[in-house]
Amino acid sequence: MANTYLVGHITVKDKEKWQEYRSKVSATIEKFGGELVFRGSLDSVLSGSHKHQDTVVIKFPNMQSLNDWYNSPQYQSIIPIRDEAAIMDLLTYEV
């Protein structure tokens, strides 16, 4: 079974709202076997272009777990906070 990764590219619009979102999201991830791989700020773009300043990578055991997390009532309930706090592109990868 392949691991699945969620990659979020983020531009924070409201730091206070972003902190509120971050304080709530971890508990929703753990319930579905997800674990934070890294969270960081962009240092440089070596080729091409990239519009966001921050990135987060979260590992899930499989795509079903990731989808169950994303569609869970717990995560869905904090999406409005996320949307107020940041512009975010979310991508998934199976490796």
C-alpha distances in whole Angstrom, upper triangle without the diagonal:
4,7,9,13,16,19,23,26,29,33,34,37,38,38,38,36,33,34,34,31,29,30,29,25,24,24,22,19,19,19,16,14,15,17,19,19,22,25,28,31,31,33,34,33,33,33,33,33,31,33,31,32,29,25,23,19,17,13,11,8,7,10,11,12,14,16,17,18,20,21,22,26,26,24,26,30,29,29,33,33,31,32,36,34,33,32,28,26,22,19,16,13,10,9
4,6,10,13,16,19,22,25,29,31,34,35,35,36,34,31,31,32,28,27,29,27,24,22,23,21,18,18,19,15,14,14,15,17,16,19,22,24,27,28,30,30,29,29,29,29,29,28,29,28,29,26,22,20,16,14,11,9,7,6,8,11,12,12,14,16,17,18,20,22,25,25,23,25,28,28,27,31,31,28,30,33,32,30,29,25,22,19,16,12,10,6,6
4,7,10,13,16,20,22,26,28,31,32,31,32,30,27,28,28,25,23,25,24,20,19,20,18,15,15,16,13,11,10,11,13,12,16,18,21,24,25,27,28,27,27,27,28,28,25,27,25,26,23,19,16,12,10,7,6,5,5,8,11,10,10,13,15,15,16,19,20,23,22,20,23,26,25,24,28,28,25,27,30,29,27,26,22,20,17,14,11,8,6,6
4,7,10,13,16,19,23,25,28,29,29,30,28,25,25,26,22,21,23,22,18,17,18,16,13,14,16,12,11,9,11,12,12,14,17,19,22,23,25,26,25,26,26,25,25,23,24,22,23,20,16,14,10,8,6,5,6,5,6,9,9,7,10,13,12,13,16,17,21,20,18,20,23,22,21,25,25,22,24,27,25,23,23,19,17,13,10,7,6,4,6
4,6,10,13,16,20,21,25,26,25,27,25,21,22,23,20,18,21,20,16,15,17,16,12,14,16,13,12,9,10,10,9,11,13,16,18,19,22,22,22,23,23,23,22,19,21,18,19,16,13,10,7,6,5,6,9,8,8,12,11,8,11,14,12,12,16,17,21,19,17,19,22,20,19,23,22,19,21,24,22,20,19,16,14,10,8,6,5,6,8
4,6,10,13,16,18,21,22,22,24,21,18,20,20,17,15,18,17,13,14,16,14,11,14,15,13,13,9,10,10,10,11,12,14,16,17,20,21,21,22,22,22,20,18,18,16,17,14,10,8,6,5,6,8,11,11,9,12,11,8,10,13,11,10,14,15,18,17,14,16,19,17,16,19,19,16,17,20,19,17,16,12,10,7,6,5,7,9,11
4,7,10,13,16,19,20,20,22,20,17,19,20,16,15,18,18,14,15,18,16,13,16,18,16,16,12,12,10,10,10,10,12,13,14,17,18,17,19,19,18,17,14,14,12,13,11,7,6,5,7,9,11,15,14,13,16,15,11,13,16,14,13,16,18,21,19,16,18,20,18,16,19,19,15,16,19,17,15,14,10,8,6,5,6,8,11,13
4,6,10,12,15,17,17,19,17,14,16,17,14,13,16,16,13,14,17,16,14,17,19,17,18,14,14,11,12,11,9,11,12,12,16,17,16,19,19,18,16,13,12,10,11,8,5,5,6,9,12,14,17,17,16,18,17,13,15,17,15,13,16,18,20,18,15,16,18,16,14,16,16,12,13,16,14,11,10,6,6,4,6,9,11,15,17
4,7,10,13,16,16,18,17,14,16,18,15,14,18,18,16,17,20,19,17,20,23,21,21,18,17,14,14,12,10,10,10,10,13,14,13,16,17,15,13,9,9,6,7,6,5,7,9,12,15,17,21,21,19,22,20,17,18,21,18,16,19,21,23,21,18,19,20,18,15,17,16,13,13,15,13,10,8,6,5,7,8,12,14,17,19
4,6,9,12,12,15,13,10,13,15,13,12,16,17,15,16,20,19,18,21,23,22,23,19,18,15,16,13,10,10,9,10,14,15,15,18,19,17,14,11,9,5,6,5,6,8,11,14,17,19,23,23,22,24,22,19,20,22,19,17,20,21,22,21,17,18,19,16,14,15,14,10,11,12,10,7,6,5,7,9,12,15,17,21,22
4,6,9,10,13,13,10,13,15,14,14,17,18,17,19,22,21,21,24,26,25,26,22,22,18,19,16,13,12,10,11,14,15,15,19,19,18,14,11,8,5,6,6,9,11,15,17,21,23,27,27,25,27,26,22,23,25,22,20,23,24,24,23,19,20,21,17,15,15,14,11,11,11,9,5,5,6,9,12,15,18,21,24,26
4,6,6,10,9,7,10,12,11,12,15,16,15,18,21,20,20,23,25,25,26,23,22,19,20,17,13,13,11,13,16,17,18,22,23,22,18,15,12,9,8,8,11,13,16,18,22,24,28,28,27,28,26,23,24,25,22,20,23,24,24,22,19,19,19,16,14,14,12,9,10,9,6,4,6,8,12,14,17,20,23,27,28
4,7,9,9,8,11,13,12,14,16,18,17,20,23,22,23,26,28,28,29,26,25,22,23,21,17,16,15,16,19,20,21,25,25,24,20,17,13,11,11,12,15,16,20,22,25,27,31,31,29,31,29,25,26,27,24,22,24,25,24,23,20,20,19,16,14,13,11,10,9,7,5,5,7,10,14,16,20,23,26,30,32
4,6,5,6,9,10,11,12,14,16,16,19,21,21,22,25,27,28,29,26,25,22,24,21,18,17,16,18,21,23,24,28,29,27,23,20,17,14,14,14,16,17,21,22,26,28,31,32,30,31,29,26,27,28,24,22,24,25,24,22,19,19,18,15,14,13,10,10,10,7,5,7,10,13,16,18,22,25,28,31,33
4,6,5,6,9,10,10,12,14,15,17,20,20,21,24,26,27,27,24,23,20,22,19,16,15,14,17,19,22,23,27,29,28,24,21,18,15,13,13,15,16,20,21,25,27,30,31,30,31,29,26,27,28,24,23,25,25,24,22,19,20,19,15,16,15,11,11,12,10,7,9,12,14,18,19,23,25,28,31,33
4,5,5,6,9,10,11,13,15,17,19,20,21,23,25,26,27,25,24,21,23,21,18,18,17,20,23,25,27,31,32,31,28,24,21,18,17,16,18,18,21,22,26,27,31,32,31,32,29,26,27,28,24,23,25,24,23,20,19,19,18,14,15,14,10,11,13,10,8,11,14,16,20,21,25,27,30,33,34
4,5,5,6,9,10,11,12,15,17,17,19,21,23,24,25,23,22,20,23,21,17,18,18,20,24,26,27,31,32,30,27,23,20,17,17,15,17,17,20,21,24,25,29,30,28,29,26,24,24,24,21,19,21,21,20,17,15,16,14,11,11,10,6,7,9,7,5,8,12,14,17,18,22,24,27,30,32
4,5,5,6,9,10,10,13,15,16,16,19,21,22,23,20,19,17,19,17,14,14,14,17,20,23,24,27,29,27,24,21,18,15,14,12,13,13,17,17,21,22,26,27,26,27,24,21,22,23,19,18,20,20,19,17,15,16,15,11,11,11,8,7,9,8,5,7,10,11,15,16,19,21,24,27,29
4,5,5,6,9,10,12,14,15,16,18,20,22,22,20,19,16,19,17,14,15,15,18,21,24,26,29,31,30,27,23,21,17,16,14,15,14,17,18,21,23,26,28,27,28,25,22,24,24,20,19,22,21,20,17,15,17,16,12,13,14,10,10,13,12,8,11,14,15,18,18,22,23,26,29,30
4,6,5,7,9,11,13,14,15,17,19,21,22,20,19,17,20,19,16,18,18,22,25,27,29,32,33,32,29,26,23,20,19,17,17,16,19,19,22,23,26,27,27,27,24,22,23,22,19,18,20,19,17,14,13,15,13,9,11,11,8,9,12,11,9,12,15,16,19,19,22,24,27,29,31
4,5,5,6,9,11,11,12,15,17,18,19,17,17,15,18,17,14,16,17,20,23,26,27,30,31,30,27,23,21,18,17,15,15,13,16,15,19,20,23,24,23,23,21,18,19,19,15,14,16,16,15,12,10,12,10,7,8,9,6,6,9,10,8,10,13,13,16,15,19,20,23,26,28
4,5,5,7,10,11,11,13,16,17,17,15,14,12,15,13,11,13,15,18,21,24,25,28,30,29,26,23,21,17,16,13,13,11,14,13,16,18,21,23,22,23,20,18,19,19,15,15,18,17,17,13,12,14,13,10,11,13,10,9,12,13,10,11,14,13,16,15,18,19,22,24,26
4,6,7,8,10,12,13,15,17,18,16,15,13,17,16,14,16,18,22,24,27,29,32,33,33,30,26,25,21,20,17,17,14,16,15,18,19,23,24,24,24,21,19,21,20,16,17,19,17,17,13,12,15,13,10,13,14,11,11,15,15,13,14,17,17,19,19,21,22,25,27,28
4,6,6,7,10,11,12,14,16,14,14,14,17,17,16,18,20,23,27,29,30,33,34,34,31,27,25,22,21,18,18,15,17,15,18,18,21,22,22,22,18,17,18,17,13,14,15,14,13,9,9,11,10,8,10,12,10,10,14,14,13,15,17,16,19,18,20,21,24,25,27
4,6,5,6,9,11,12,13,11,11,11,14,14,13,16,18,21,25,27,28,31,32,31,28,25,23,20,19,16,15,12,13,11,14,14,18,19,18,18,15,13,15,14,10,11,13,12,12,9,7,10,10,8,9,12,10,9,13,15,13,14,16,14,16,14,17,17,20,22,24
4,5,5,6,9,11,11,9,9,8,12,13,12,16,19,22,25,27,28,31,32,32,29,26,25,21,21,17,15,12,12,10,12,13,16,18,18,18,15,13,16,15,11,12,15,13,14,11,10,13,13,11,13,16,14,13,17,18,16,17,19,17,18,16,18,18,20,21,23
4,5,5,7,9,10,10,10,11,15,16,16,20,22,25,28,31,32,34,35,35,33,29,28,25,24,21,19,16,16,13,14,14,16,18,19,18,14,14,16,14,11,13,15,12,13,9,9,13,13,11,14,17,15,15,18,20,18,19,21,19,21,19,20,20,22,23,24
4,6,6,7,10,9,11,12,15,17,17,20,23,25,29,31,31,34,35,34,32,28,27,24,24,20,18,15,15,12,13,12,15,16,16,15,12,11,12,10,7,9,11,8,9,6,6,10,10,10,12,15,14,13,17,19,18,18,20,18,19,16,18,17,20,21,23
4,6,6,7,5,7,9,12,14,14,18,21,23,26,29,29,31,32,31,30,26,26,22,22,19,16,13,12,9,10,9,11,13,13,13,10,9,11,10,7,9,11,10,12,9,8,12,13,12,13,17,16,15,18,20,19,19,20,17,17,15,16,15,16,17,19
4,5,5,5,7,9,13,15,16,20,23,26,28,31,31,33,34,34,33,29,29,26,25,21,19,15,14,10,10,9,11,14,15,14,11,11,13,12,9,12,14,12,14,12,11,15,16,15,17,20,19,18,21,23,22,22,23,21,21,18,19,17,19,19,20
4,6,7,10,13,16,18,19,23,26,29,32,34,34,36,37,37,35,32,31,28,28,24,22,18,17,13,13,11,12,14,15,13,9,11,12,10,8,11,13,10,12,10,11,14,15,15,17,20,20,19,22,24,23,24,25,22,23,19,20,18,20,20,21
4,6,9,12,15,18,19,23,26,28,31,33,33,35,35,34,33,30,30,27,27,24,21,17,15,11,10,8,9,10,11,9,6,7,9,7,6,10,11,10,12,11,11,14,16,16,17,21,21,19,22,25,24,23,24,21,21,17,17,15,17,16,18
4,7,10,13,16,18,21,25,27,30,31,32,33,34,34,33,30,30,27,27,23,20,16,14,10,8,6,6,9,11,11,7,9,12,10,9,12,14,13,16,14,14,17,19,19,19,23,23,21,24,27,25,25,25,22,22,18,18,15,16,15,16
4,7,9,12,14,18,21,23,26,28,28,30,30,30,29,26,26,23,23,19,16,13,10,6,5,4,7,9,11,11,8,8,11,11,9,11,14,13,16,14,13,16,18,17,17,21,20,18,21,24,22,21,22,19,18,15,15,13,14,14,15
4,6,9,11,15,19,21,23,26,26,28,29,29,28,25,25,22,21,18,15,11,9,6,5,7,9,12,14,15,12,11,14,15,12,14,17,16,19,16,15,18,20,18,19,22,21,19,22,24,22,21,22,19,19,16,16,14,15,15,15
4,6,8,11,15,17,20,22,23,25,26,27,25,22,22,19,18,14,11,8,6,5,6,9,12,15,16,17,14,13,16,17,14,15,18,18,20,18,15,19,20,18,18,21,20,17,20,22,20,19,20,17,17,15,15,14,15,16,16
4,7,10,14,16,18,20,21,22,24,24,23,21,22,18,17,14,11,8,5,5,6,10,13,15,16,19,16,14,18,19,16,17,21,21,23,21,19,22,23,21,21,24,23,20,22,24,22,20,21,18,17,15,15,14,14,15,14
4,7,10,12,14,17,18,20,22,22,21,18,19,16,14,11,8,6,5,7,10,13,16,18,19,21,19,17,20,21,18,19,22,23,25,22,19,22,24,21,21,23,21,18,21,23,20,18,19,16,16,15,15,15,15,17,17
4,7,10,13,15,17,19,21,21,20,16,17,13,11,7,6,4,6,9,12,15,19,20,21,23,20,18,20,22,19,18,22,22,24,21,19,21,22,19,19,21,19,16,18,20,16,15,16,14,14,14,15,16,17,19,19
4,7,9,12,14,16,19,19,17,14,15,11,9,6,6,7,9,12,15,19,22,23,23,26,24,21,23,25,22,21,25,26,27,24,22,24,25,21,21,23,20,17,19,20,17,15,16,14,15,15,16,18,19,21,21
4,6,9,12,15,17,17,15,12,12,9,6,4,6,9,12,15,18,22,25,26,26,28,26,23,26,28,24,23,27,28,29,27,23,25,26,22,21,23,21,18,19,20,16,14,15,14,15,16,17,19,20,23,24
4,6,8,11,13,14,12,9,10,8,5,6,7,11,13,17,20,23,27,27,27,29,28,25,27,29,26,25,28,30,31,29,26,27,28,25,23,25,23,20,21,21,18,15,15,14,15,16,17,19,20,23,23
4,7,10,13,14,13,11,12,11,8,9,11,14,16,20,22,26,29,30,30,33,31,28,30,33,30,28,32,33,35,33,29,31,32,28,27,28,26,23,24,25,22,19,19,18,18,20,20,22,23,26,25
4,6,9,11,10,9,11,11,9,11,13,16,18,21,24,27,30,31,30,33,32,29,31,34,31,30,33,35,36,34,31,32,34,30,29,30,28,25,25,26,23,20,19,19,18,20,20,23,23,26,25
4,6,7,7,7,10,11,10,12,13,16,18,22,24,27,30,30,29,32,32,28,30,33,31,29,32,34,36,35,31,32,34,31,28,30,29,25,25,26,24,21,19,18,17,19,19,21,21,24,24
4,7,8,10,13,14,14,16,16,19,20,23,25,28,31,31,30,34,33,30,32,35,33,31,35,37,39,37,34,35,37,34,32,33,32,29,29,30,28,24,22,21,20,21,21,23,22,25,24
4,7,9,13,14,15,17,17,20,21,24,26,29,31,31,30,33,33,30,31,35,33,31,34,37,39,38,34,35,37,34,32,33,32,29,29,30,28,24,22,21,19,21,20,22,21,24,24
4,7,10,13,15,17,17,20,21,24,26,29,31,30,29,32,32,29,30,33,32,30,33,35,37,36,33,33,35,32,30,31,31,27,26,28,26,23,20,19,17,19,18,21,21,24,24
4,7,10,11,14,14,18,19,23,25,28,31,30,28,31,31,28,29,32,30,28,31,33,35,34,30,30,32,30,27,28,27,24,23,25,23,19,17,16,15,17,17,20,20,24,24
4,6,8,10,11,14,16,20,22,25,28,27,26,29,28,25,26,29,27,24,27,30,31,30,27,27,29,26,23,24,24,20,20,21,19,16,13,12,11,14,14,17,19,22,23
4,7,10,11,15,17,20,23,26,29,28,26,29,29,25,26,28,26,24,26,29,30,29,25,25,27,24,21,22,21,18,17,18,16,13,10,10,10,13,15,18,20,24,25
4,6,8,11,14,17,20,23,27,26,25,27,26,23,24,26,24,21,24,26,27,26,22,23,24,21,19,20,18,15,15,16,14,10,8,8,9,12,14,17,19,22,24
4,7,11,14,17,21,23,27,27,26,29,27,24,25,28,25,23,26,27,28,26,23,24,25,22,20,21,19,16,16,17,14,11,10,10,12,14,16,19,20,24,25
4,7,10,14,17,20,24,24,23,26,24,21,23,25,22,20,23,24,26,24,20,22,23,19,18,19,17,14,15,16,13,10,10,9,11,12,14,16,18,21,22
4,7,10,13,17,20,21,20,22,21,17,20,22,19,18,21,22,24,22,19,20,22,19,17,19,18,14,16,18,15,12,12,9,10,10,11,13,15,18,19
4,7,10,13,17,18,17,20,18,14,17,19,16,15,19,20,21,19,16,18,20,17,16,19,17,14,16,18,15,13,13,10,10,9,11,12,13,16,17
4,7,10,13,14,14,17,15,12,15,17,15,14,18,19,21,19,16,19,21,18,17,21,19,16,18,21,18,16,16,13,12,10,10,10,10,13,13
4,7,10,12,12,14,12,9,13,14,12,12,16,16,19,17,14,17,19,17,17,20,19,16,19,21,19,18,18,14,14,11,11,10,10,12,13
4,7,9,10,12,10,9,12,14,12,13,16,17,20,18,16,19,21,20,19,23,22,19,22,25,23,21,21,18,16,13,12,10,10,10,10
4,5,7,9,6,6,10,10,9,11,14,14,18,17,15,18,20,19,19,23,23,20,23,26,24,23,23,19,18,14,13,10,10,10,11
4,7,8,7,8,11,11,11,14,16,16,20,19,18,20,23,22,22,26,26,24,26,29,28,26,26,23,21,17,16,12,12,10,11
4,5,5,7,9,10,11,13,15,15,19,19,17,19,23,22,22,26,26,24,26,29,28,26,26,22,20,16,14,11,10,8,10
4,5,5,6,8,10,10,12,14,18,18,16,17,21,21,20,23,24,22,23,27,26,24,23,20,18,14,12,8,9,7,10
4,5,5,6,8,10,10,12,16,16,15,16,20,20,19,23,24,22,24,27,27,26,25,22,20,16,15,12,12,11,14
4,5,5,6,9,10,10,14,14,13,15,18,18,18,22,22,21,23,26,25,24,24,21,19,16,15,12,13,12,15
4,5,5,6,9,10,13,13,11,13,16,16,15,19,20,17,19,23,22,21,20,17,16,12,11,9,10,11,14
4,5,5,6,8,12,13,11,12,15,16,15,18,20,18,19,22,22,21,20,17,16,12,12,10,12,12,16
4,6,5,6,10,10,10,11,14,15,15,18,20,18,20,23,23,23,22,19,19,15,15,13,15,15,18
4,6,5,9,8,7,9,12,12,12,16,17,15,17,20,20,20,20,17,17,13,14,13,15,16,19
4,6,9,9,6,7,10,11,10,13,15,13,14,18,18,17,17,14,14,11,12,11,14,16,19
4,7,8,7,6,10,11,10,14,16,15,16,19,20,19,19,17,16,14,15,14,17,18,22
4,5,5,6,8,10,11,14,15,15,17,20,20,20,21,19,19,16,17,17,20,20,23
4,6,5,6,9,10,12,14,15,16,18,19,20,21,20,20,18,20,20,23,24,27
4,6,5,7,9,12,12,13,15,17,18,19,20,19,20,18,20,20,23,24,26
4,5,6,7,10,10,10,12,15,15,16,17,15,16,14,16,16,19,21,24
4,6,5,8,10,10,11,14,15,15,16,15,16,14,17,17,21,23,26
4,6,7,8,10,11,13,14,16,17,16,18,17,20,21,24,26,29
4,5,5,6,9,10,11,12,14,14,16,15,18,19,23,25,28
4,5,5,6,9,10,10,11,11,13,12,16,17,21,23,26
4,5,5,6,9,10,12,12,15,15,19,21,24,27,30
4,5,5,6,9,11,12,15,16,19,21,25,28,30
4,5,5,6,8,8,11,12,16,18,21,24,27
4,5,6,7,8,11,12,16,19,22,26,28
4,6,8,11,14,16,19,22,26,29,32
4,7,9,13,15,18,21,25,28,30
4,6,10,12,16,19,22,25,27
4,7,10,14,17,20,24,26
4,6,10,13,16,20,22
4,7,10,13,17,19
4,7,10,14,16
4,7,10,13
4,7,10
4,6
4
